[in-house]
């Protein structure tokens, strides 16, 4: 992940000071243990300032409003209490080349500073620290004890001291070309590494951009550089330092991340805030998606293994219960041939009433014929009762297995992160599992402003085809979105998505439209890897949810079967 370096911090601060100082603090909100958001209002506009101390994605920038979930964090409570009615009046860098911003708060511009908020962007050591007017620490986002760090502790009540000063040479715009070349080329090696080793305050991303802008191969070594190469490199080195001094940045999106210098190939954007927020939000969402997806897969897999074992046990008991009729038959035979019984015998062979085939009956030698027959009748009743008890239990387990296989299919189809809709869809699956008591959570389910959206496709005749991505979407499509003119598709007795072919009154889909819908229905099912899959379609009014059924579970009638070809859907789908 591209680090939030000093160059980016300078660009961000420049825009914040230009457009958001001074600004009234209207709200303070903490969405997770690494992120707070301050609602800023100026005379002309309002926005949210995100301050994040995440170890891999620490940053400061204007961003989208935070999610609507309860804020249960004590750090934000203290900020909310202290900042009430105040204004953000200044943002300062505490020392040259330090990635630490000082946010100053007062009643109004020009008044004495009441609170300082120090935002330290230093990778895994990132932190946010609230101090009073005398720089005494009131509330740190992360308290650091002496057992955690022997260099610098951060505790409530201590005076605030900045991070240890940088060691090594700092870049200076008045440094001569000869001194620059001598310093970088002193030890032969890869150019980027030598730049990073020679100066502090320089990030790998900026070093690479300077090298590429100078027309030098990013893998080049210092000993292979020509005089012309050194001249061009120094020009862009000076240009970088001048950009920082004048705060004239050119933000843009690059293939691997973002730039605030704009010297290499990029897609320009309007401001630094947008590109920084987009980049880090996207990377954090990818990580959240990966972790949550893995967690849900593991949970579902474990539950299915347990349920399969339980189902196998019930099936074995049912198989044993099929012997019930044999016990009754043997008891009837024994009662009909009491005269053939002799004391002490351990078995007797009698001919079947219908087939005449000999049947060997085991006997208890300590019991007489009638007592042995009674034991056989008791075994018959016992197995019969077991069968009656096991059948509904097995039905319940199989219903639960079908439900979890449906959730598992949704997870398998949602195998990679593409945009925020994917994470929202995954969060809805998690919330559903919490509601169904398959997961436990200390926090309430995520409340989004809008429901996640299904996949949308266009059939050969131009009709819309909507595909549910989780059980929440499936239920919405089937029981809230569908109208009397639509057609509802689903794989036959195979877990998969609910698919809706949207039709206007009087519209008649062509065979190609039905086949297109069937192919995609098969693709978004557990049978995705098959060559051909049975798919049914019917009117939405013929689809029902049984009483007490879990999300996404339905029954249907008056269906028509069509064969879907999931492999062909790969060629036509466009997610």
Secondary structure, DSSP 8 states (H G I E B T S, - for coil): -----HHHHHHHHHHHHHHHSSEEEEEEEEEETTEEEEEEE-SS-EEEEEEE--TTT-EEEEE----SS----HHHHHHHHHHTT-EEEEEEESSTT--EEEEEEESSTTS---EEEEEE--GGG-EEEEEETT-BEEEESS-B-TTT-SS--B-TTSB--------S-B--TT--HHHHHHHHHSS-SBHHHHHHHH-BS--HHHHHHHHHHTT--TT-BGGG--HHHHHHHHHHHHHHHHHHHHT----EE-SSSEESS--SS-EE-S-HHHHHHHHHHHHHHHHHHHHHHHHHHHHHHHHHHHHHHHHHHHHHHHHHHTTHHHHHHHHHHHHHTGGG--TT-SEEEEE-TTT--EEEEE--TTS-HHHHHHHHHHHHHHHHHHHHHHHHHHHHHHHHHHHHHHHHHHHHHS-S--SHHHHHHHHHHHHHHHHTTSS--SS-----SS----EEEE-TTS-EEEE-SSHHHHHHIIIII--TT-EEEEETTS-B--EEEE--TT----HHHHHHHHHHHHHTBTTTTSS-EEEEEE-GGGEE--TT--TT--EE-S-EEEEE-HHHHHHH---
